[in-house]
Amino acid sequence: MNIHEMQQAVRDAKNTLSSADSQAEDMARILIGRLKKVGNSHILSTLKKELRTWNIHTGQWMDQQ
């Protein structure tokens, strides 16, 4: 892989992540009522850990401490 191919791969990865970020709300809506069907405990643990930084009262993400 040469430098130009690597730069293109990084641009492609950034575009993919940007597209996923723009779809996050729709994906989260799909998960409502379906998390009990997730069999991978690591995925569930990671989701739970991330949601701990969500402040339901302010509607904002808290800074990690």
HELIX and SHEET records of a PDB file:
HELIX    1   1 ILE A    3  SER A   22  1                                  20    
HELIX    2   2 ALA A   24  LEU A   31  1                                   8    
HELIX    3   3 LEU A   35  LYS A   37  5                                   3    
HELIX    4   4 SER A   41  LEU A   51  1                                  11    
SHEET    1   A 2 TRP A  54  ASN A  55  0                                        
SHEET    2   A 2 GLN A  60  TRP A  61 -1                                        
END                                                                             
